[in-house]
Amino acid sequence: MASTVDMIESRNESNGEAHLDEPMPNGLDSPKKSTPETLSQRVLRIVKANLLVILTVAGVIVGVFIGLGVRNVTLTRTQVIYIGFPGEILIRLLKMIIIPLVVCSLVSGAASIDPKALGKLGGLAMLFFLITTLIASSIGVVMAFIISPGSVSVNKPAYLEEDVPAHKEIIDSFLDLIRNIFPSNLVSAAFQSYATSYKLMKKNGTDGIPNITVENVPFGTDQDGMNILGLVVFAIVFGVALRKLGEEGEILIKFFNAFNEATMVLVSWIMWYAPIGIMFLVAGKIVEMDDVASLFTSLGKYIACCLIGHAIHGALVLPGIYFIITRKNPYTFLWGIFTALATAFGTSSSSAALPLMMKCVEEKNGVSKHISRFILPIGATVNMDGAALFQCVAAVFIAQLNNVSLNFIQVITILVTATASSVGAAGIPAGGVLTLAIILEAVGLPTSDISLILAVDWLVDRTCTVLNVEGDAFGAGILQFFVDRDAKRNGAELSEVRLEAAPESSPLISKRSDAQKSGSGEKESSM
């Protein structure tokens, strides 16, 4: 009888517990002698893990060669447009996803974070963005004084004179920024923003004195372009309001969470089209260029000044700040977001690169959804390191062209104005050029010379966008480090309790095994 009981118990143990030579539960394999990985298998594994990045790099390189090859063929304007058509589809797909992504991610992010933690996260993010933007502006001014890009004679392109922004008072520019924070219509904010224009009004003299004065009176107009700043502010406040509702707001919070997850699924599909779209965007832009040789001859020092400044800030300053704070390899972090950086270079729009940036930092760099989907939309709106740097270089460049020596007060004015105006720079192609007029007005420089900046903006604006989105990503990574550090400090006791709870000592399992043993004993006794 004893031997029979031992056999039944051993059978129950074999049914309830895993042997060493069988697969462990929860997908964990038992320890086996691992076979050495061959070189071909290792290469194949690396290629599979980084397939999208490799395809994106290949798309940029192939696009350059296609553009250079097609430039030798005489093409009509219509044919050039056809070449860039696949790239246009990519931009349209990304723009289509921006509004639902920004609104839903910010609402769900603000609703899922405690208001105190929300304020702390927002404060840290704004501090990081402000410091990096000031550093970028300083680098731009220093590089412009060292290289002196305006010391050469430059011919102004007449075909770009009409694209120069109209004159606007500095105070009206900042008032427009505040007005756009509070949109009067959320639906129109999706495709229009507020802008001030001017009209001349005559005023007759009083008491019969024939004295007529003319006043330039500002009035509001709606211009094309998404008011992303107003949508961001509304989404954050709305998310906080939903959290205040408690249980009544749970249904709507779940709706926005589900909407956000569905949007990210769409983003993951769009990502696989990105290499093709980027390839044709780069090729089409190279074909569009007119006389590249003369352009680089006259504006080569200005272009070099901007690109070197962007390289210093993007390859040394931002990674250095990330390493000092987190003690992690910043270039591994950069490799994880390479697809988003390539998309930013191809589309020249930080808003268009936002969906891919969220996907990359979450999947490749371990940033939580609450952090990335709350910070990155804010960063895409207010963090413009690349734009601030290029605006400072452009301001000093135009001053040197007009033989205007800038004093210390004017340099400080350029730094402060560039940092402040970059907040209102739209995350769209050539958005920084529009705010450059504010800086020139602040130091009394002619805005007509902006046509020179527009001539090479197709290249400089791309590196600006790459730097902008890189700063957003590093900001999210640094905030994730602070959140993890605080969680370790506050949850040390809780984590110890969780570690002590082993799955083998689960009361359900023990009760089941006891029942099986008692049942087997009853069977044997009956026998």
C-alpha positions in Angstrom: 0.0 0.0 0.0 2.8 2.3 0.8 4.4 1.7 -2.5 1.1 2.5 -4.2 0.8 5.8 -2.4 4.3 6.7 -3.3 3.5 6.0 -7.0 0.4 8.1 -6.9 2.2 11.0 -5.2 5.0 10.9 -7.7 2.5 10.9 -10.5 0.8 14.0 -9.0 4.1 15.7 -8.5 5.0 14.9 -12.1 1.7 16.4 -13.3 2.0 19.5 -11.0 5.6 20.4 -11.2 7.9 20.8 -14.2 11.0 18.7 -14.6 14.3 20.2 -15.5 14.3 18.6 -19.0 10.8 20.0 -19.8 10.0 23.7 -20.7 9.4 25.9 -17.7 6.1 27.8 -17.4 5.6 31.4 -18.5 7.7 30.8 -21.6 11.0 30.2 -19.7 13.1 27.4 -21.1 15.0 25.1 -18.8 18.8 25.5 -18.6 20.3 23.7 -21.5 23.7 23.6 -23.1 23.5 26.5 -25.6 25.0 25.8 -29.0 27.5 28.4 -30.2 25.9 31.0 -32.5 27.5 31.0 -36.0 28.5 34.3 -37.7 25.7 34.0 -40.3 23.1 33.5 -37.5 24.4 36.5 -35.5 24.4 38.7 -38.6 20.8 37.6 -39.4 19.7 38.3 -35.9 21.2 41.8 -35.9 19.6 42.5 -39.3 16.2 41.4 -38.1 16.5 43.5 -35.0 17.5 46.6 -36.9 15.7 46.0 -40.2 13.7 49.2 -40.2 16.8 51.3 -39.4 18.8 49.7 -42.1 16.0 50.2 -44.7 15.7 53.9 -43.6 19.5 54.5 -44.1 19.4 52.7 -47.4 16.4 54.8 -48.5 18.3 58.1 -47.7 21.4 56.9 -49.6 19.5 55.5 -52.6 17.4 58.7 -52.7 20.6 60.8 -52.9 21.9 58.7 -55.8 18.5 58.8 -57.6 18.4 62.6 -57.3 21.9 63.1 -58.5 21.3 60.8 -61.4 18.0 62.3 -62.5 19.4 65.8 -62.3 21.3 65.2 -65.5 18.1 64.6 -67.4 16.0 67.6 -68.5 12.7 67.3 -66.7 9.6 69.4 -66.7 8.2 70.8 -63.5 5.4 68.3 -63.7 7.8 65.4 -63.9 9.7 66.7 -60.9 6.4 66.7 -58.9 5.7 63.1 -60.0 9.1 62.0 -58.6 8.3 63.4 -55.2 4.8 61.9 -55.1 5.6 58.8 -52.9 7.3 61.2 -50.4 4.2 63.4 -50.5 2.1 60.4 -49.5 4.4 59.8 -46.4 4.0 63.4 -45.3 0.2 63.2 -45.7 0.0 60.0 -43.7 2.0 61.5 -40.9 0.1 64.7 -40.8 -3.2 62.7 -40.8 -2.1 61.0 -37.6 -0.8 64.1 -35.8 -4.0 65.5 -34.3 -5.5 62.3 -32.9 -2.1 61.3 -31.7 -1.3 64.6 -29.9 -4.8 65.1 -28.4 -5.4 61.5 -27.3 -1.8 60.9 -25.9 -1.9 64.2 -23.9 -5.4 63.6 -22.5 -4.6 60.0 -21.5 -1.2 61.0 -20.2 -2.4 63.9 -18.1 -5.3 61.9 -16.8 -3.1 59.0 -15.7 -0.5 61.0 -13.9 -1.1 62.5 -10.4 -1.4 66.3 -10.7 1.5 66.9 -8.4 3.7 64.5 -10.4 2.3 66.1 -13.6 3.4 69.5 -12.5 6.9 68.2 -11.5 7.3 66.4 -14.9 6.2 69.4 -16.8 8.5 71.7 -14.8 11.5 69.4 -15.4 10.7 69.1 -19.1 10.4 72.9 -19.5 13.6 73.5 -17.6 15.5 71.0 -19.8 14.0 72.5 -23.0 14.9 76.0 -21.8 18.5 75.2 -20.9 19.2 73.3 -24.1 17.6 76.0 -26.3 19.8 78.7 -24.6 22.9 76.5 -25.1 21.9 76.0 -28.8 21.4 79.8 -29.2 24.8 80.5 -27.6 26.5 78.0 -29.9 24.9 79.7 -32.9 26.1 83.2 -31.9 29.6 81.9 -31.2 29.9 80.0 -34.4 28.7 83.0 -36.4 31.3 85.3 -34.9 34.1 82.7 -35.4 33.3 81.8 -39.1 31.9 85.2 -40.1 29.5 83.9 -42.8 28.5 87.5 -43.8 32.0 88.6 -44.8 31.5 87.5 -48.4 29.5 89.2 -51.2 26.1 87.5 -51.7 23.6 87.9 -54.5 20.0 88.0 -53.3 17.7 85.6 -55.2 14.9 87.7 -56.6 12.5 84.8 -56.9 12.2 84.5 -53.2 11.5 88.1 -52.3 7.7 87.4 -52.3 8.2 84.7 -49.6 9.6 87.1 -47.1 7.3 87.4 -44.0 5.4 90.7 -43.7 6.5 93.2 -41.1 5.0 92.6 -37.6 5.6 94.4 -34.3 7.4 92.4 -31.7 4.7 92.9 -29.1 2.0 91.7 -31.6 4.0 88.5 -32.3 4.1 87.6 -28.6 0.4 88.5 -28.1 -0.4 86.2 -31.1 1.5 83.4 -29.2 -0.7 84.0 -26.1 -3.9 84.2 -28.2 -3.0 80.9 -29.9 -2.7 79.2 -26.5 -6.4 79.8 -26.0 -8.1 79.0 -29.3 -11.6 80.3 -29.8 -12.6 77.2 -31.8 -11.0 73.8 -31.4 -12.2 72.6 -34.8 -10.6 75.5 -36.6 -7.5 75.1 -34.5 -6.9 71.8 -36.3 -6.1 73.7 -39.5 -5.9 77.4 -38.7 -4.1 79.7 -36.3 -4.4 83.4 -35.3 -2.1 86.0 -36.8 -2.0 89.8 -36.7 -2.2 91.9 -39.8 -2.3 95.7 -40.1 -4.5 98.3 -41.9 -4.0 102.0 -42.2 -6.7 104.2 -40.6 -7.1 107.9 -41.0 -8.0 110.2 -38.1 -9.2 113.7 -38.7 -8.2 116.6 -36.4 -10.4 118.1 -33.8 -11.8 121.6 -33.2 -11.9 122.3 -36.9 -8.1 122.0 -37.3 -7.3 120.2 -40.6 -4.9 117.7 -39.1 -5.1 114.2 -40.6 -3.0 111.4 -38.9 -2.6 107.9 -40.2 -2.3 104.9 -37.8 -1.3 101.4 -38.5 -4.0 99.5 -36.6 -3.6 95.7 -35.9 -6.4 93.3 -36.6 -6.8 89.6 -36.3 -6.8 87.1 -39.2 -6.9 83.4 -39.6 -3.9 81.8 -41.4 -3.5 78.3 -42.7 -1.5 76.1 -40.4 -2.5 73.9 -37.4 -2.5 75.7 -34.0 -0.7 72.8 -32.3 0.1 75.0 -29.2 -3.6 75.6 -28.5 -4.4 71.9 -29.0 -1.6 70.8 -26.6 -2.8 73.2 -23.8 -6.4 72.1 -24.2 -5.6 68.4 -24.1 -3.5 68.7 -21.0 -6.1 70.7 -19.1 -8.9 68.4 -20.3 -6.9 65.4 -19.1 -6.5 66.9 -15.6 -10.2 67.7 -15.5 -11.1 64.1 -16.4 -8.9 62.9 -13.5 -10.7 65.3 -11.1 -14.0 63.7 -12.0 -12.9 60.3 -10.6 -15.2 57.4 -11.5 -17.3 59.5 -13.7 -14.4 60.3 -16.0 -13.1 56.7 -16.2 -15.2 55.8 -19.3 -13.8 58.8 -21.2 -10.3 58.1 -20.1 -10.5 54.5 -21.3 -11.9 55.8 -24.6 -8.9 58.1 -25.1 -6.5 55.3 -24.0 -8.0 52.9 -26.6 -8.0 55.6 -29.2 -4.3 56.3 -28.5 -3.3 52.6 -28.7 -5.2 52.3 -32.0 -3.4 55.3 -33.3 0.0 53.8 -32.4 -0.9 50.7 -34.3 -1.5 52.9 -37.4 1.9 54.5 -36.7 3.6 51.1 -36.7 2.1 50.4 -40.1 3.2 53.8 -41.5 6.8 53.2 -40.2 7.3 50.4 -42.8 6.4 52.8 -45.6 8.8 55.5 -44.3 12.0 54.2 -46.1 10.2 54.5 -49.4 8.8 57.9 -48.7 12.0 59.3 -47.4 13.9 58.0 -50.5 11.6 59.9 -52.8 11.5 63.0 -50.6 15.3 63.2 -50.7 15.4 62.5 -54.5 12.7 65.0 -55.3 14.4 67.8 -53.3 17.8 67.2 -55.0 16.1 67.3 -58.4 14.3 70.6 -57.5 17.6 72.4 -56.7 18.6 75.0 -59.3 22.2 76.1 -59.4 23.7 74.3 -56.5 27.3 75.3 -57.2 26.7 79.1 -57.2 24.4 78.7 -54.2 27.1 77.0 -52.1 29.8 79.4 -53.4 27.9 82.4 -52.1 26.3 81.0 -49.0 28.7 78.1 -48.3 30.0 79.7 -45.1 26.5 80.3 -43.7 25.5 76.7 -44.5 28.7 75.4 -42.9 28.2 77.5 -39.8 24.7 76.1 -39.3 25.6 72.5 -40.0 28.7 72.6 -37.7 26.7 74.2 -34.9 23.9 71.6 -35.3 26.5 68.8 -35.3 28.2 70.2 -32.1 24.9 70.5 -30.3 23.4 67.2 -31.5 26.6 65.0 -31.3 28.3 66.5 -28.2 26.1 68.7 -26.1 22.8 66.8 -25.9 24.5 63.4 -25.5 26.8 64.9 -22.9 23.9 66.2 -20.8 22.2 62.8 -21.1 25.3 60.9 -20.0 26.1 63.3 -17.1 22.5 62.8 -15.7 21.8 59.2 -16.4 25.3 57.6 -16.8 24.1 55.7 -19.8 25.5 55.5 -23.3 23.8 58.3 -25.3 24.8 57.0 -28.7 22.9 53.7 -28.0 19.9 55.9 -27.3 20.5 57.7 -30.6 20.6 54.5 -32.5 17.3 53.5 -31.1 15.6 56.7 -32.6 17.4 56.7 -35.9 14.3 55.9 -37.9 12.6 59.0 -36.4 15.6 61.2 -37.0 15.7 60.0 -40.7 12.0 60.8 -41.0 12.6 64.3 -39.5 15.4 64.8 -42.1 13.2 63.7 -45.0 10.0 65.5 -44.0 11.6 68.6 -42.4 8.8 68.6 -39.9 9.1 67.8 -36.2 5.3 67.3 -36.0 5.4 64.8 -38.8 8.2 62.9 -37.1 6.3 62.8 -33.7 4.4 59.5 -34.3 7.6 57.6 -35.2 9.5 59.2 -32.3 6.9 57.9 -29.8 7.2 54.4 -31.3 11.0 54.4 -31.2 11.5 55.7 -27.7 9.0 53.3 -26.3 10.1 50.1 -28.1 13.9 50.7 -28.5 14.8 52.9 -25.5 12.5 51.7 -22.8 10.6 55.0 -22.2 7.2 54.4 -20.6 4.1 55.3 -22.5 3.0 57.8 -19.8 6.3 59.7 -20.2 6.7 59.6 -24.0 3.1 60.4 -24.9 3.0 63.3 -22.5 6.4 64.9 -23.0 7.1 64.4 -26.7 4.0 66.3 -28.0 5.0 69.2 -25.6 8.6 69.0 -26.9 7.5 69.0 -30.5 5.6 72.3 -29.7 8.0 74.3 -27.5 11.5 72.7 -27.9 13.2 74.1 -31.0 16.9 73.8 -30.4 17.8 73.6 -34.0 15.6 76.6 -34.9 17.0 78.7 -32.2 20.6 77.9 -33.3 20.0 78.7 -36.9 18.1 81.9 -36.1 21.0 83.2 -34.1 23.4 82.3 -37.0 21.1 84.0 -39.5 20.7 87.2 -37.4 24.5 87.6 -37.0 24.9 86.7 -40.7 22.5 89.4 -41.8 24.1 91.9 -39.5 27.5 91.2 -41.0 26.1 91.5 -44.6 24.8 95.0 -43.7 28.1 96.0 -41.9 26.3 96.4 -38.6 28.5 95.7 -35.6 26.4 94.1 -32.8 27.1 95.2 -29.3 26.7 93.1 -26.1 23.1 94.2 -25.5 22.1 93.3 -29.0 23.7 89.9 -28.7 21.9 89.2 -25.5 18.7 90.4 -27.2 19.2 87.9 -30.0 19.8 85.1 -27.5 16.7 85.8 -25.5 14.5 86.6 -28.4 15.6 83.4 -30.3 14.9 81.3 -27.2 11.5 82.9 -26.6 10.3 82.9 -30.3 11.4 79.3 -30.9 8.5 78.3 -28.6 6.0 79.7 -31.0 7.8 78.3 -34.1 5.4 76.0 -35.9 6.6 72.4 -36.2 6.3 72.6 -40.0 8.8 73.1 -42.8 10.3 76.6 -42.8 8.5 77.4 -39.5 11.7 78.9 -38.0 12.0 81.4 -40.9 8.7 83.0 -39.9 9.9 83.7 -36.4 13.3 84.9 -37.6 11.6 88.2 -38.5 10.9 88.8 -34.8 14.6 88.6 -34.0 15.6 90.9 -36.8 13.0 93.4 -35.8 14.2 93.3 -32.2 17.8 94.3 -33.1 16.8 96.7 -36.0 18.0 94.6 -38.9 16.3 94.5 -42.3 13.8 91.7 -42.8 14.2 91.8 -46.6 17.5 89.8 -46.3 15.4 86.8 -45.1 15.2 85.9 -48.8 18.8 84.7 -48.6 17.9 82.4 -45.7 15.0 81.0 -47.7 17.4 80.1 -50.6 19.1 77.4 -48.5 16.4 76.7 -46.0 15.6 73.4 -47.7 18.9 72.0 -46.4 19.4 73.9 -43.1 15.8 73.3 -42.0 16.3 69.6 -42.2 19.2 69.5 -39.8 17.2 71.9 -37.6 14.4 69.4 -37.5 16.7 66.5 -36.7 18.1 68.5 -33.8 14.7 69.5 -32.5 13.4 65.9 -32.4 16.7 64.7 -30.9 16.3 67.1 -28.0 12.7 65.9 -27.5 13.8 62.3 -27.3 16.7 63.0 -24.9 14.3 65.0 -22.7 11.9 62.0 -22.5 14.9 59.7 -21.7 16.1 62.0 -18.9 12.6 62.3 -17.4 12.2 58.5 -17.5 15.5 58.3 -15.5 14.2 60.6 -12.8 10.8 58.8 -12.6 12.6 55.4 -12.3 14.9 56.8 -9.6 12.0 58.2 -7.6 10.1 54.9 -7.9 13.1 53.0 -6.5 13.4 55.3 -3.6 9.7 55.3 -2.7 8.9 51.7 -3.5 11.9 49.9 -1.9 9.8 48.2 0.7 7.0 47.2 -1.8 9.6 45.7 -4.2 11.0 43.6 -1.3 7.6 42.2 -0.5 7.1 41.3 -4.2 10.4 39.6 -4.4 9.6 37.5 -1.3 6.4 36.2 -2.9 7.5 33.1 -4.9 5.2 31.4 -7.4 5.9 27.9 -5.9 4.4 28.9 -2.5 1.0 30.1 -4.0 -1.8 29.0 -1.7 -3.9 27.9 -4.7 -1.2 25.5 -5.8 -0.7 24.1 -2.3 -4.4 23.6 -1.8 -4.7 21.8 -5.1 -1.8 19.5 -4.4 -3.1 18.8 -0.9 -6.5 17.9 -2.3 -4.9 15.6 -4.9 -2.9 13.9 -2.1 -5.9 13.4 0.1 -8.0 12.2 -2.8 -5.3 9.6 -3.7 -5.1 8.5 -0.1 -8.9 7.9 0.1 -8.7 5.9 -3.1 -5.9 3.7 -1.7 -7.7 3.2 1.6 -10.9 2.2 -0.3 -8.9 -0.2 -2.3 
